């Protein structure tokens, strides 16, 4: 049976992708805040 390991791998990959997405969103939000702060100063 190859389906079970494949499903487990897919689940782990989706979890990892979700974590990366959350971290990426946090980073981009920080960048956007900094950018808005700079444009406000100008």
PDB file of N, CA, C, O and CB in Angstrom:
ATOM      1  N   UNK A   1       0.850  -1.205   0.000  1.00  0.00           N
ATOM      2  CA  UNK A   1       0.000   0.000   0.000  1.00  0.00           C
ATOM      3  C   UNK A   1       0.882   1.251   0.000  1.00  0.00           C
ATOM      4  O   UNK A   1       1.619   1.507   0.953  1.00  0.00           O
ATOM      5  CB  UNK A   1      -0.960   0.008   1.239  1.00  0.00           C
ATOM      6  N   UNK A   2       0.796   2.002  -1.057  1.00  0.00           N
ATOM      7  CA  UNK A   2       1.605   3.215  -1.169  1.00  0.00           C
ATOM      8  C   UNK A   2       0.791   4.449  -0.780  1.00  0.00           C
ATOM      9  O   UNK A   2       1.337   5.538  -0.603  1.00  0.00           O
ATOM     10  CB  UNK A   2       2.149   3.367  -2.601  1.00  0.00           C
ATOM     11  N   UNK A   3      -0.522   4.259  -0.649  1.00  0.00           N
ATOM     12  CA  UNK A   3      -1.391   5.431  -0.441  1.00  0.00           C
ATOM     13  C   UNK A   3      -1.215   6.021   0.958  1.00  0.00           C
ATOM     14  O   UNK A   3      -1.194   7.242   1.112  1.00  0.00           O
ATOM     15  CB  UNK A   3      -2.864   5.049  -0.660  1.00  0.00           C
ATOM     16  N   UNK A   4      -1.088   5.174   1.976  1.00  0.00           N
ATOM     17  CA  UNK A   4      -0.986   5.692   3.349  1.00  0.00           C
ATOM     18  C   UNK A   4       0.259   6.545   3.563  1.00  0.00           C
ATOM     19  O   UNK A   4       0.136   7.659   4.074  1.00  0.00           O
ATOM     20  CB  UNK A   4      -0.982   4.542   4.339  1.00  0.00           C
ATOM     21  N   UNK A   5       1.453   6.077   3.196  1.00  0.00           N
ATOM     22  CA  UNK A   5       2.632   6.946   3.354  1.00  0.00           C
ATOM     23  C   UNK A   5       2.510   8.218   2.536  1.00  0.00           C
ATOM     24  O   UNK A   5       2.976   9.279   2.951  1.00  0.00           O
ATOM     25  CB  UNK A   5       3.899   6.200   2.951  1.00  0.00           C
ATOM     26  N   UNK A   6       1.888   8.112   1.382  1.00  0.00           N
ATOM     27  CA  UNK A   6       1.706   9.275   0.514  1.00  0.00           C
ATOM     28  C   UNK A   6       0.799  10.299   1.192  1.00  0.00           C
ATOM     29  O   UNK A   6       1.072  11.499   1.168  1.00  0.00           O
ATOM     30  CB  UNK A   6       1.116   8.851  -0.852  1.00  0.00           C
ATOM     31  N   UNK A   7      -0.285   9.809   1.798  1.00  0.00           N
ATOM     32  CA  UNK A   7      -1.204  10.709   2.509  1.00  0.00           C
ATOM     33  C   UNK A   7      -0.503  11.378   3.689  1.00  0.00           C
ATOM     34  O   UNK A   7      -0.674  12.572   3.936  1.00  0.00           O
ATOM     35  CB  UNK A   7      -2.446   9.937   3.001  1.00  0.00           C
ATOM     36  N   UNK A   8       0.295  10.578   4.417  1.00  0.00           N
ATOM     37  CA  UNK A   8       1.020  11.133   5.567  1.00  0.00           C
ATOM     38  C   UNK A   8       2.004  12.215   5.103  1.00  0.00           C
ATOM     39  O   UNK A   8       2.114  13.280   5.710  1.00  0.00           O
ATOM     40  CB  UNK A   8       1.775  10.007   6.331  1.00  0.00           C
ATOM     41  N   UNK A   9       2.714  11.913   4.012  1.00  0.00           N
ATOM     42  CA  UNK A   9       3.661  12.885   3.474  1.00  0.00           C
ATOM     43  C   UNK A   9       2.939  14.145   3.022  1.00  0.00           C
ATOM     44  O   UNK A   9       3.409  15.260   3.253  1.00  0.00           O
ATOM     45  CB  UNK A   9       4.450  12.279   2.308  1.00  0.00           C
ATOM     46  N   UNK A  10       1.796  13.960   2.378  1.00  0.00           N
ATOM     47  CA  UNK A  10       1.024  15.106   1.890  1.00  0.00           C
ATOM     48  C   UNK A  10       0.521  15.955   3.056  1.00  0.00           C
ATOM     49  O   UNK A  10       0.533  17.184   2.995  1.00  0.00           O
ATOM     50  CB  UNK A  10      -0.163  14.630   1.028  1.00  0.00           C
ATOM     51  N   UNK A  11       0.074  15.271   4.132  1.00  0.00           N
ATOM     52  CA  UNK A  11      -0.404  16.003   5.310  1.00  0.00           C
ATOM     53  C   UNK A  11       0.716  16.804   5.950  1.00  0.00           C
ATOM     54  O   UNK A  11       0.527  17.963   6.321  1.00  0.00           O
ATOM     55  CB  UNK A  11      -1.005  15.038   6.333  1.00  0.00           C
ATOM     56  N   UNK A  12       1.896  16.176   6.081  1.00  0.00           N
ATOM     57  CA  UNK A  12       3.042  16.888   6.660  1.00  0.00           C
ATOM     58  C   UNK A  12       3.427  18.071   5.782  1.00  0.00           C
ATOM     59  O   UNK A  12       3.757  19.146   6.282  1.00  0.00           O
ATOM     60  CB  UNK A  12       4.249  15.936   6.833  1.00  0.00           C
ATOM     61  N   UNK A  13       3.380  17.862   4.464  1.00  0.00           N
ATOM     62  CA  UNK A  13       3.748  18.928   3.535  1.00  0.00           C
ATOM     63  C   UNK A  13       2.776  20.093   3.641  1.00  0.00           C
ATOM     64  O   UNK A  13       3.184  21.254   3.629  1.00  0.00           O
ATOM     65  CB  UNK A  13       3.787  18.400   2.097  1.00  0.00           C
ATOM     66  N   UNK A  14       1.482  19.779   3.745  1.00  0.00           N
ATOM     67  CA  UNK A  14       0.483  20.839   3.853  1.00  0.00           C
ATOM     68  C   UNK A  14       0.674  21.620   5.153  1.00  0.00           C
ATOM     69  O   UNK A  14       0.545  22.844   5.180  1.00  0.00           O
ATOM     70  CB  UNK A  14      -0.942  20.249   3.783  1.00  0.00           C
ATOM     71  N   UNK A  15       0.988  20.887   6.240  1.00  0.00           N
ATOM     72  CA  UNK A  15       1.212  21.563   7.522  1.00  0.00           C
ATOM     73  C   UNK A  15       2.428  22.470   7.429  1.00  0.00           C
ATOM     74  O   UNK A  15       2.411  23.603   7.909  1.00  0.00           O
ATOM     75  CB  UNK A  15       1.397  20.536   8.661  1.00  0.00           C
ATOM     76  N   UNK A  16       3.492  21.954   6.800  1.00  0.00           N
ATOM     77  CA  UNK A  16       4.716  22.737   6.645  1.00  0.00           C
ATOM     78  C   UNK A  16       4.447  23.969   5.788  1.00  0.00           C
ATOM     79  O   UNK A  16       4.893  25.071   6.109  1.00  0.00           O
ATOM     80  CB  UNK A  16       5.835  21.881   6.018  1.00  0.00           C
ATOM     81  N   UNK A  17       3.705  23.769   4.683  1.00  0.00           N
ATOM     82  CA  UNK A  17       3.392  24.879   3.789  1.00  0.00           C
ATOM     83  C   UNK A  17       2.576  25.930   4.535  1.00  0.00           C
ATOM     84  O   UNK A  17       2.787  27.130   4.354  1.00  0.00           O
ATOM     85  CB  UNK A  17       2.624  24.379   2.543  1.00  0.00           C
ATOM     86  N   UNK A  18       1.643  25.477   5.373  1.00  0.00           N
ATOM     87  CA  UNK A  18       0.815  26.400   6.142  1.00  0.00           C
ATOM     88  C   UNK A  18       1.674  27.215   7.104  1.00  0.00           C
ATOM     89  O   UNK A  18       1.481  28.422   7.244  1.00  0.00           O
ATOM     90  CB  UNK A  18      -0.272  25.636   6.913  1.00  0.00           C
ATOM     91  N   UNK A  19       2.623  26.551   7.768  1.00  0.00           N
ATOM     92  CA  UNK A  19       3.523  27.244   8.701  1.00  0.00           C
ATOM     93  C   UNK A  19       4.350  28.287   7.962  1.00  0.00           C
ATOM     94  O   UNK A  19       4.489  29.422   8.418  1.00  0.00           O
ATOM     95  CB  UNK A  19       4.450  26.238   9.417  1.00  0.00           C
ATOM     96  N   UNK A  20       4.905  27.884   6.803  1.00  0.00           N
ATOM     97  CA  UNK A  20       5.713  28.813   6.010  1.00  0.00           C
ATOM     98  C   UNK A  20       4.864  30.002   5.582  1.00  0.00           C
ATOM     99  O   UNK A  20       5.331  31.141   5.590  1.00  0.00           O
ATOM    100  CB  UNK A  20       6.313  28.103   4.772  1.00  0.00           C
ATOM    101  N   UNK A  21       3.598  29.731   5.203  1.00  0.00           N
ATOM    102  CA  UNK A  21       2.713  30.798   4.758  1.00  0.00           C
ATOM    103  C   UNK A  21       2.449  31.796   5.886  1.00  0.00           C
ATOM    104  O   UNK A  21       2.451  33.008   5.671  1.00  0.00           O
ATOM    105  CB  UNK A  21       1.395  30.216   4.246  1.00  0.00           C
ATOM    106  N   UNK A  22       2.219  31.260   7.103  1.00  0.00           N
ATOM    107  CA  UNK A  22       1.949  32.143   8.249  1.00  0.00           C
ATOM    108  C   UNK A  22       3.161  33.011   8.546  1.00  0.00           C
ATOM    109  O   UNK A  22       3.033  34.215   8.772  1.00  0.00           O
ATOM    110  CB  UNK A  22       1.568  31.318   9.500  1.00  0.00           C
ATOM    111  N   UNK A  23       4.356  32.385   8.543  1.00  0.00           N
ATOM    112  CA  UNK A  23       5.585  33.143   8.815  1.00  0.00           C
ATOM    113  C   UNK A  23       5.796  34.199   7.735  1.00  0.00           C
ATOM    114  O   UNK A  23       6.165  35.337   8.026  1.00  0.00           O
ATOM    115  CB  UNK A  23       6.812  32.195   8.890  1.00  0.00           C
ATOM    116  N   UNK A  24       5.554  33.803   6.475  1.00  0.00           N
ATOM    117  CA  UNK A  24       5.734  34.731   5.361  1.00  0.00           C
ATOM    118  C   UNK A  24       4.776  35.908   5.490  1.00  0.00           C
ATOM    119  O   UNK A  24       5.151  37.050   5.224  1.00  0.00           O
ATOM    120  CB  UNK A  24       5.520  34.013   4.018  1.00  0.00           C
ATOM    121  N   UNK A  25       3.525  35.629   5.900  1.00  0.00           N
ATOM    122  CA  UNK A  25       2.544  36.698   6.058  1.00  0.00           C
ATOM    123  C   UNK A  25       2.976  37.654   7.165  1.00  0.00           C
ATOM    124  O   UNK A  25       2.829  38.869   7.037  1.00  0.00           O
ATOM    125  CB  UNK A  25       1.152  36.116   6.365  1.00  0.00           C
ATOM    126  N   UNK A  26       3.517  37.089   8.269  1.00  0.00           N
ATOM    127  CA  UNK A  26       3.993  37.943   9.363  1.00  0.00           C
ATOM    128  C   UNK A  26       5.120  38.844   8.877  1.00  0.00           C
ATOM    129  O   UNK A  26       5.144  40.036   9.181  1.00  0.00           O
ATOM    130  CB  UNK A  26       4.468  37.088  10.559  1.00  0.00           C
ATOM    131  N   UNK A  27       6.057  38.272   8.120  1.00  0.00           N
ATOM    132  CA  UNK A  27       7.191  39.056   7.631  1.00  0.00           C
ATOM    133  C   UNK A  27       6.721  40.162   6.695  1.00  0.00           C
ATOM    134  O   UNK A  27       7.166  41.304   6.802  1.00  0.00           O
ATOM    135  CB  UNK A  27       8.202  38.151   6.912  1.00  0.00           C
ATOM    136  N   UNK A  28       5.821  39.820   5.779  1.00  0.00           N
ATOM    137  CA  UNK A  28       5.352  40.826   4.829  1.00  0.00           C
ATOM    138  C   UNK A  28       4.541  41.896   5.544  1.00  0.00           C
ATOM    139  O   UNK A  28       4.570  43.061   5.148  1.00  0.00           O
ATOM    140  CB  UNK A  28       4.514  40.173   3.720  1.00  0.00           C
ATOM    141  N   UNK A  29       3.811  41.512   6.600  1.00  0.00           N
ATOM    142  CA  UNK A  29       3.041  42.503   7.342  1.00  0.00           C
ATOM    143  C   UNK A  29       3.988  43.482   8.030  1.00  0.00           C
ATOM    144  O   UNK A  29       3.738  44.688   8.039  1.00  0.00           O
ATOM    145  CB  UNK A  29       2.119  41.820   8.377  1.00  0.00           C
ATOM    146  N   UNK A  30       5.082  42.962   8.613  1.00  0.00           N
ATOM    147  CA  UNK A  30       6.064  43.833   9.253  1.00  0.00           C
ATOM    148  C   UNK A  30       6.665  44.784   8.229  1.00  0.00           C
ATOM    149  O   UNK A  30       6.833  45.974   8.499  1.00  0.00           O
ATOM    150  CB  UNK A  30       7.172  43.004   9.930  1.00  0.00           C
ATOM    151  N   UNK A  31       6.991  44.249   7.037  1.00  0.00           N
ATOM    152  CA  UNK A  31       7.569  45.080   5.984  1.00  0.00           C
ATOM    153  C   UNK A  31       6.588  46.167   5.570  1.00  0.00           C
ATOM    154  O   UNK A  31       6.977  47.322   5.393  1.00  0.00           O
ATOM    155  CB  UNK A  31       7.961  44.222   4.768  1.00  0.00           C
ATOM    156  N   UNK A  32       5.305  45.803   5.414  1.00  0.00           N
ATOM    157  CA  UNK A  32       4.296  46.772   5.008  1.00  0.00           C
ATOM    158  C   UNK A  32       4.134  47.857   6.067  1.00  0.00           C
ATOM    159  O   UNK A  32       4.003  49.037   5.739  1.00  0.00           O
ATOM    160  CB  UNK A  32       2.956  46.074   4.752  1.00  0.00           C
ATOM    161  N   UNK A  33       4.142  47.454   7.350  1.00  0.00           N
ATOM    162  CA  UNK A  33       4.021  48.434   8.424  1.00  0.00           C
ATOM    163  C   UNK A  33       5.193  49.412   8.384  1.00  0.00           C
ATOM    164  O   UNK A  33       5.015  50.621   8.527  1.00  0.00           O
ATOM    165  CB  UNK A  33       3.955  47.732   9.794  1.00  0.00           C
ATOM    166  N   UNK A  34       6.390  48.869   8.188  1.00  0.00           N
ATOM    167  CA  UNK A  34       7.575  49.725   8.136  1.00  0.00           C
ATOM    168  C   UNK A  34       7.476  50.675   6.934  1.00  0.00           C
ATOM    169  O   UNK A  34       7.806  51.857   7.027  1.00  0.00           O
ATOM    170  CB  UNK A  34       8.873  48.864   8.052  1.00  0.00           C
ATOM    171  N   UNK A  35       7.013  50.128   5.811  1.00  0.00           N
ATOM    172  CA  UNK A  35       6.889  50.936   4.606  1.00  0.00           C
ATOM    173  C   UNK A  35       5.865  52.051   4.810  1.00  0.00           C
ATOM    174  O   UNK A  35       6.098  53.196   4.423  1.00  0.00           O
ATOM    175  CB  UNK A  35       6.492  50.058   3.409  1.00  0.00           C
ATOM    176  N   UNK A  36       4.730  51.709   5.422  1.00  0.00           N
ATOM    177  CA  UNK A  36       3.711  52.719   5.689  1.00  0.00           C
ATOM    178  C   UNK A  36       4.257  53.781   6.644  1.00  0.00           C
ATOM    179  O   UNK A  36       3.979  54.970   6.492  1.00  0.00           O
ATOM    180  CB  UNK A  36       2.440  52.066   6.276  1.00  0.00           C
ATOM    181  N   UNK A  37       5.038  53.334   7.631  1.00  0.00           N
ATOM    182  CA  UNK A  37       5.614  54.267   8.596  1.00  0.00           C
ATOM    183  C   UNK A  37       6.541  55.254   7.888  1.00  0.00           C
ATOM    184  O   UNK A  37       6.522  56.452   8.173  1.00  0.00           O
ATOM    185  CB  UNK A  37       6.380  53.504   9.700  1.00  0.00           C
ATOM    186  N   UNK A  38       7.355  54.736   6.961  1.00  0.00           N
ATOM    187  CA  UNK A  38       8.273  55.600   6.227  1.00  0.00           C
ATOM    188  C   UNK A  38       7.511  56.581   5.340  1.00  0.00           C
ATOM    189  O   UNK A  38       7.860  57.760   5.272  1.00  0.00           O
ATOM    190  CB  UNK A  38       9.233  54.759   5.382  1.00  0.00           C
ATOM    191  N   UNK A  39       6.476  56.098   4.665  1.00  0.00           N
ATOM    192  CA  UNK A  39       5.724  56.995   3.787  1.00  0.00           C
ATOM    193  C   UNK A  39       4.983  58.045   4.616  1.00  0.00           C
ATOM    194  O   UNK A  39       4.787  59.172   4.161  1.00  0.00           O
ATOM    195  CB  UNK A  39       4.727  56.196   2.913  1.00  0.00           C
ATOM    196  N   UNK A  40       4.576  57.677   5.825  1.00  0.00           N
ATOM    197  CA  UNK A  40       3.910  58.648   6.692  1.00  0.00           C
ATOM    198  C   UNK A  40       4.894  59.736   7.111  1.00  0.00           C
ATOM    199  O   UNK A  40       4.530  60.909   7.196  1.00  0.00           O
ATOM    200  CB  UNK A  40       3.314  57.951   7.938  1.00  0.00           C
ATOM    201  N   UNK A  41       6.144  59.344   7.373  1.00  0.00           N
ATOM    202  CA  UNK A  41       7.154  60.328   7.778  1.00  0.00           C
ATOM    203  C   UNK A  41       7.423  61.311   6.648  1.00  0.00           C
ATOM    204  O   UNK A  41       7.637  62.500   6.884  1.00  0.00           O
ATOM    205  CB  UNK A  41       8.461  59.626   8.196  1.00  0.00           C
ATOM    206  N   UNK A  42       7.412  60.801   5.409  1.00  0.00           N
ATOM    207  CA  UNK A  42       7.620  61.679   4.267  1.00  0.00           C
ATOM    208  C   UNK A  42       6.424  62.617   4.139  1.00  0.00           C
ATOM    209  O   UNK A  42       6.387  63.451   3.234  1.00  0.00           O
ATOM    210  CB  UNK A  42       7.827  60.859   2.961  1.00  0.00           C
TER     211      UNK A  42
END
